[in-house]
Amino acid sequence: MKTVKVAILGLGTVGSGVYKLIQKRADVMEKTIGAQMEVKKILVRNMNKKREGVDASLLTDNWNDIIEDEEIQIVIEVMGGIEPAKTMILEALRAGKNVVSANKDLIAEEGHVLLATAEENHVDFLFEAAVAGAIPIIRPMKQCLAVNDISEVVGIVNGTTNYILTKMTEEGMDFSDALEKAQELGFAEADPTSDVEGLDAGRKVAIMASIAFHSRVVFPNVFTEGITKITAKDIEYAKEFDSVIKLLGVAHNTESGIEVGVYPMMIHKEHPLASVRDSFNAVFVHGDAADDAMFYGRGAGEFPTASAVMGDVIDVARNMAYGCNGRISCTCYKNLPVKDIGDVKNKFFIRMQVTNEPGVLAAVAEVFGNHKVSITRVVQEHTQPHQAELVIVTESVKEKYMKQALEELLALPSILEVSSIIREY
Amino acid sequence: MKTVKVAILGLGTVGSGVYKLIQKRADVMEKTIGAQMEVKKILVRNMNKKREGVDASLLTDNWNDIIEDEEIQIVIEVMGGIEPAKTMILEALRAGKNVVSANKDLIAEEGHVLLATAEENHVDFLFEAAVAGAIPIIRPMKQCLAVNDISEVVGIVNGTTNYILTKMTEEGMDFSDALEKAQELGFAEADPTSDVEGLDAGRKVAIMASIAFHSRVVFPNVFTEGITKITAKDIEYAKEFDSVIKLLGVAHNTESGIEVGVYPMMIHKEHPLASVRDSFNAVFVHGDAADDAMFYGRGAGEFPTASAVMGDVIDVARNMAYGCNGRISCTCYKNLPVKDIGDVKNKFFIRMQVTNEPGVLAAVAEVFGNHKVSITRVVQEHTQPHQAELVIVTESVKEKYMKQALEELLALPSILEVSSIIREY
């Protein structure tokens, strides 16, 4: 009986999950890939750390034990970070080994280099787990939807922020309490910056946009804005407008270039993304043939992420059985420009505190009008004797015009504060 | 430059969509599959029918023109029905041609025969379009989720009935008005039996269960119950219970066998399937590693179905380029029993009209108790001076016990009518 031998780089949460799944499925692996699967080596930093349930003889802290072992045909990179992951993946690919990776940071920056190297060496480089955890999204876009001209990909691709926004929406918590609760439950890290500022989501949306639009989008192309400024008051207005606030990774393929960003948005409650709750993720795709589609599931966690990694590993093993590794590689055959955020069009919800006197609305409307901003909705609420809260919802307008209008608004004596600016989906 | 030559069997809605997509994507096909794609023949029944936009020289009503043409490497079967589709597919596979099919009727009955023939002849037989139209579901289950032990697949896989139930829920329509509206809009056929009685959904759930559980389930194994008896009153109760009524195709892999059925169910409004509206479809899957996942999109229509067909055709062409056709074939390597519906456990909502006198509830409760049915909820409403509506919700119980209890209930003089029996998810 044949045996496919693999190495795992990194034995953190995901690495452990992968190791356990390979053991757990040993009895059906032959039915699945026509061979047994064996973990031959696991690369760790600390050889002395106690690791429950792992055969200690597999551990090594020496990369040469793996790269020089010709029996190892699949390298599973689940250590994260740019280096040494990048060097190891490139060396593995050049040595004719297939690589499966869950490393969104690296792929969002250097995916094209890794894919090109895989192609040159006729091996697979797969990374389904790098976007939205367990949710099948890369393979569906590269294969099932391959005939489509995809114009839009919008995702809730960060579970931490979706959990926080769900708590704020359903339990009236404010941001800091919801964040604290997420940290207690292990959904948020001690330093939550990468999640709450939209950086994590930004990396994922760069990868998805590249695949959807057949043109390379890298993380530095992605405008990101987080959820730290969202208040209970904004959540209330969203409800009033039959919407919810979600942190969305948004990518559009327009005639003038690719638009890509991450920001909190008000989205109508009937949109399928609106009902994605707690730490779940979902990716919504619009194709010219398939129309709307959405993929929903767990975006993180030991076994969900390991599920996606193993889906790739099994695919590589099936390719090995048929001698067709590398059959689907880079699909970026276009070279489309990525638009500056200033040229991206969005609708805006703007909440501000104004003095309560005649003519304020007229002055505000004039400023917007001067900067090509059309207003679709105005709500004014008297909050104090001489003060009112003014909410303006705009039509779709280029971000740079909105920015100019806001600067001018802030100079008006009747505008006491611009409390929130939230985009509308 | 290489050219992949295909034949299309049937030029109805889906066939036309496939033909148009191949023309529309001619400019990017080489980037996608490394070759051009050409429709060499189209099999039609009526050569004299006028067909807008189709090159008439491609049409034939002679199967021999296709089966004997060695240049045709992919046969796309989109004519539907058991025969002559079955014979043609088998002949094509035996002639070494790859086959892509959207034929759920045939695959739900004879899928194993077709897959075995494909395997013997080292060619592909793919059928993503046969289940839930444009929604990627077969490839995600066979590949992305391949490491999972899938215990549950539940789907809204019939757009017509989901449209009807949405209208009943959101606009208070009754069944016959909603059906009429669906027929006006072309969502329902003149004879809606296959949709409203759950037969169409039953075929799809048989195919999905086979793939999810690695064990053959055929359409005759599937218990089906339609939505014709659902009333506005039932919809109201569902709302009261924070639920909606959906026609669900349900498949569970239990220790005592596979449970598979199609029936209307009350499902809690927070479940992701509950927010699938109008004619959209969705399939919810639970795997031991991936946890919950859901796939949402268009379940029917010219281009959505053609999108799924073309995803398969492109996959076949990529396999041809690498000489690996047949790399993923039948994945049914188990032989699990399918349970009789009587042994399947469900929770029930029972609405009945009873005489309004002391002791009725006690009598009803006794009958349920005698048949191992536990009650979790009772709602009684006085509808007329001497009559009341009694709603009982039960715990999970084997269908056969519920059936016995209902027979005994109907014999009680105080039970005037059992108005509805709806399962709860």
Contacts between the chains, C-beta under 8 A, distances in Angstrom:
chain1	res1	chain2	res2	distance
A	17	B	289	7.6
A	21	B	147	5.4
A	21	B	289	5.9
A	25	B	147	5.8
A	28	B	333	7.8
A	31	B	214	7.5
A	31	B	331	8.0
A	31	B	333	4.2
A	32	B	146	6.0
A	32	B	147	8.0
A	32	B	331	7.7
A	128	B	144	6.2
A	134	B	145	7.9
A	134	B	287	7.9
A	134	B	289	7.3
A	134	B	290	3.8
A	134	B	291	6.6
A	134	B	293	6.3
A	135	B	293	6.2
A	136	B	136	6.9
A	136	B	139	7.9
A	136	B	140	4.1
A	136	B	143	7.8
A	136	B	144	3.5
A	136	B	145	7.1
A	136	B	293	7.6
A	136	B	295	7.9
A	139	B	136	7.9
A	139	B	139	6.6
A	139	B	140	7.1
A	139	B	143	6.1
A	139	B	144	5.5
A	140	B	136	4.0
A	140	B	139	7.1
A	140	B	140	6.4
A	140	B	144	7.9
A	143	B	136	7.8
A	143	B	139	6.1
A	143	B	311	5.9
A	143	B	314	7.2
A	143	B	315	5.7
A	144	B	128	6.2
A	144	B	136	3.5
A	144	B	139	5.5
A	144	B	140	7.9
A	144	B	308	6.8
A	144	B	311	4.2
A	145	B	134	7.9
A	145	B	136	7.1
A	145	B	307	6.6
A	145	B	311	6.3
A	146	B	32	6.0
A	146	B	310	7.1
A	146	B	311	5.5
A	146	B	314	4.5
A	146	B	315	7.7
A	147	B	21	5.4
A	147	B	25	5.7
A	147	B	32	8.0
A	147	B	306	7.8
A	147	B	307	5.9
A	147	B	310	3.6
A	147	B	311	6.4
A	147	B	313	8.0
A	147	B	314	6.3
A	148	B	307	6.0
A	214	B	28	8.0
A	214	B	31	7.5
A	270	B	277	6.9
A	272	B	275	6.7
A	272	B	276	7.6
A	272	B	280	8.0
A	272	B	296	5.8
A	274	B	275	8.0
A	275	B	272	6.7
A	275	B	274	8.0
A	275	B	275	4.1
A	276	B	272	7.6
A	277	B	270	6.9
A	280	B	272	8.0
A	280	B	292	7.7
A	287	B	134	7.9
A	287	B	307	6.6
A	288	B	303	7.5
A	289	B	17	7.6
A	289	B	21	5.9
A	289	B	134	7.3
A	289	B	303	4.3
A	289	B	304	6.8
A	289	B	306	6.1
A	289	B	307	3.8
A	289	B	310	7.3
A	290	B	134	3.8
A	290	B	297	6.3
A	290	B	298	6.5
A	290	B	303	7.4
A	290	B	304	5.5
A	290	B	307	4.1
A	290	B	308	7.6
A	291	B	134	6.6
A	291	B	297	7.0
A	291	B	298	4.7
A	291	B	301	7.5
A	291	B	303	7.2
A	291	B	304	5.5
A	292	B	280	7.7
A	292	B	296	7.9
A	292	B	297	6.2
A	292	B	298	6.9
A	293	B	134	6.3
A	293	B	135	6.2
A	293	B	136	7.6
A	293	B	295	7.7
A	293	B	296	6.4
A	293	B	297	3.6
A	293	B	298	7.4
A	294	B	294	7.8
A	294	B	295	7.7
A	294	B	296	4.0
A	294	B	297	6.8
A	295	B	136	7.9
A	295	B	293	7.7
A	295	B	294	7.7
A	295	B	295	6.0
A	295	B	296	7.5
A	296	B	272	5.8
A	296	B	292	7.9
A	296	B	293	6.4
A	296	B	294	4.0
A	296	B	295	7.5
A	296	B	296	6.8
A	297	B	290	6.3
A	297	B	291	7.0
A	297	B	292	6.2
A	297	B	293	3.6
A	297	B	294	6.8
A	298	B	290	6.5
A	298	B	291	4.7
A	298	B	292	6.9
A	298	B	293	7.4
A	301	B	291	7.5
A	303	B	288	7.5
A	303	B	289	4.3
A	303	B	290	7.5
A	303	B	291	7.2
A	304	B	289	6.8
A	304	B	290	5.5
A	304	B	291	5.5
A	306	B	147	7.8
A	306	B	289	6.1
A	307	B	145	6.6
A	307	B	147	5.9
A	307	B	148	5.9
A	307	B	287	6.6
A	307	B	289	3.8
A	307	B	290	4.1
A	308	B	144	6.8
A	308	B	290	7.6
A	310	B	146	7.2
A	310	B	147	3.6
A	310	B	289	7.3
A	311	B	143	5.9
A	311	B	144	4.2
A	311	B	145	6.3
A	311	B	146	5.5
A	311	B	147	6.4
A	313	B	147	7.9
A	314	B	143	7.2
A	314	B	146	4.5
A	314	B	147	6.3
A	315	B	143	5.7
A	315	B	146	7.7
A	318	B	327	5.6
A	318	B	328	6.3
A	319	B	324	7.2
A	319	B	327	7.2
A	321	B	327	7.3
A	322	B	322	7.7
A	322	B	323	7.8
A	322	B	324	3.7
A	322	B	326	7.8
A	322	B	327	4.4
A	323	B	322	7.8
A	323	B	323	7.4
A	323	B	324	6.8
A	324	B	319	7.2
A	324	B	322	3.7
A	324	B	323	6.8
A	324	B	324	3.6
A	324	B	327	6.7
A	326	B	322	7.8
A	327	B	318	5.6
A	327	B	319	7.2
A	327	B	321	7.3
A	327	B	322	4.5
A	327	B	324	6.7
A	328	B	318	6.3
A	331	B	31	8.0
A	331	B	32	7.8
A	333	B	28	7.7
A	333	B	31	4.2
